Amino acid sequence: MSENKSPQLAGPGSPAIFLGNHAALDFLNSIASPVDVPIEWLANGEAFIHWLHQTDLVPKDALCALSDNAGPGEIDAIAAQGRALREWFRAFVHKYRGKPLSLSAFEELEPINRILANDVRHGQIVTIGNREEKSPPFSLIEKRKWQACSALLIPIAEAMARLVSEEDFTHIKACEGPVCTLLFLDNTRRHARRWCSMTICGNRAKVAAFRARGRRRLRAG
């Protein structure tokens, strides 16, 4: 993240960037410098709710209910906790990305486990659509109780837990764009991805390389 420039707040309704190939990395990219000036998508409670609306982390009805029932400043406070969690996890990811995680990292993950310990879930029977004729018409699913605004951090912590327990940190990369701060999980076949997006930093790098070759030809001629 740029240390010299204050973040620009994402405008109302501004679409967030989802190029991380994993929900936990998309959360880290909720503040990013894809071009030059860092952009903040979680500046306050309203922005935090809008960012969550663009993800599949929290059911839309739960978001609406928590927003409607929240006390003054309550979601703003949760957004601040989210930003702190984001920057803590960013430091963790940058510390270990590009190499396999080892057991020595376990104690550093306590902030995630503290949030997950507040989770409240229950089983529920639901009907199945488009089922085979002889199969049971019901299914048992697990649902989360969204009892307080603090629960909004639980699916984010869960995504972080999945990243550290299910993915190879060797394949977590930072975009090679000179000013870009976006992180991503490289799941390409040869793990050769270099850019957050070819339409953003990839094309910019191609143009820069083309101009550099032109300058070298001019000097040589």
Secondary structure, DSSP 4 states (H G I P E B T S, - for coil): --SSSPPEEPPTTPPPP--SSSHHHHHHTTEE-SSSS-EES-SSHHHHHHHHHTSSSS-HHHHHHHHHHPPTTHHHHHHHHHHHHHHHHHHHHHHHTTS---GGGGGGGHHHHHHHTT--EEEEEEE-SS--TTS-SEEEEEEE---SGGGGGHHHHHHHHHHHHHS-GGGEEE--SSS---EEE--STT----SS-IIIIIHHHHHHHHHHHHHHHHHH-
